[in-house]
């Protein structure tokens, strides 16, 4: 039995089906919906109601560290996103009346041994070539600015421009911004499949829409064959200092782990990278390795209270680049892998442009979802 | 305002106040209530409704390993309790119709280095002097019976007689046994203070009773000055093997940690010992140390799912012995520290005897609560 949902009727001025049905209520879907609503489109966000990867994510805004050497296209997207992120947050705060949780603490990347120090020197040179701020700190200097660092730290890079944002606050602010822009966010609306003119929901009902925007994160692969998205599991620990903030002020990164401080004495410690399908169970090994790695550089982490152990699923594509743009009548905004928070603002603008039928700028071409269709059968 | 609770009226034959108000609905209070009800006393168990230390406990039945060298009186109590535990469980299963979760898997104590091996040899000799079964296993033999052991294990003791019980099942069975014996278990009844003829509850109401039995675990110290009980925090991890049972069949102990298998592929990994007052927050350090210690001897633990991180409060006295018996009109059954599960059956019998005005046997004298009153002011 097919049940038609009545037309969206926020404010009484809505008639008929929405212009856009956004599949996914995470930061990508919401940022896209917000930007689309700002452009005058009637948007309906279908949120399955299960917190996505954003609920688990630490929210590092680290454009360079998250792009491997050689991933130039991704690096370019990340750099653009990082540059625009403060303005995105400022506009969002203004539009929503809510604090998106941007924290300008900077990041310290630390090396524990000679190999890691050599790696940091490569990262240092790379950032300098890119004209990005970075300072090389000997251990004594690093420990002066972050006294919680272990004496065994061999080298550190101070990346004052790599900030962080609290993804849970970001999503809350985006939800409010969508609503204030006239859009609707429908909770508990799980999409079962895409239709030529809308979507079918898990309860069997159909939601018609002018265009479907697929922003379903790791679940996008199950809804469309055109963009191959697989889940990459990431476990994080959420910690709390009963003494309040101050153990570390900056995000602390090692090769395997990172510790992101919030303003209130809480910390997010992440994250594993595991190819295990749609498995979100916390594991003893994941928790152990995160604690081992970070406690080698910030021993005081072991004094913190453990509030949550969580796992999320990053939506990864074969080339680690997202899929943003129109293909066969659907607009894609997924596949952001480790960069979903950082790229949320940028993706929202691109997706809204695609929804309005605009051609995307040349620098966004590497994220064109059509690239996967080019693979010979 | 003081509100009198109406008389307990289970089965319609109860008139007036109960003979015994048991403060505490854990295994000690429930076993005491069950035994008292079997002796014809009308019992009312006041259960604060917060799971106690038993909810966290692994349920090892290890009389020798839990008594330090020199703690002969505690060792004697533990040995008596261990000897009687299977019969206690059998009677309880019969009386309750529920499985108390006794598991006769045995225990393997393992040494990781020369020091620990020397310690195992002392434990081996000690158990032999006591006439208790124990077998000394070289690593190759230990790994034949428990293939999940790390190759680095240096020595193992196979203690076939050290079993385990599932404390959550034990408590459920005891609750049912109390009810079937005609007693009442009142949930959500938190006792605020003891009165000469009953107790005052947190809601201000008064429950009169012929005698009060104080079995409030770590909270006993707040209700009575006569027995100094302090909380000793213990953190445990509850793990699950999605492949089902079989990683290890026996309880595996190191000097710092133990891994107790349940029948269904679940494991309890415990436990820290921390003097931190009434703090039950899980900590990063507690979790890390447990995982580090046990994964050195059973690396496969790191593949398990992490279901729960919990902390409980052991009720400890200055001499590590429990307080069981009558003092100044109150019957005490508390202070069981690390041995509350093992000693539950034995304590129930002693407490019921004390409630009936009987003198306790000479071997129970070291647990006499009056010993603390002898300390000069």
Interface residues (C-beta under 8 A of the other chain):
Chain A: X237 X239 X242 X269 X281 X282 X283 X284 X285 X287 X288 X291 X292 X295 X301 X302 X303 X304 X305 X306 X309
Chain B: X237 X239 X242 X269 X281 X282 X283 X284 X285 X286 X287 X288 X291 X292 X295 X301 X302 X303 X304 X305 X306 X309
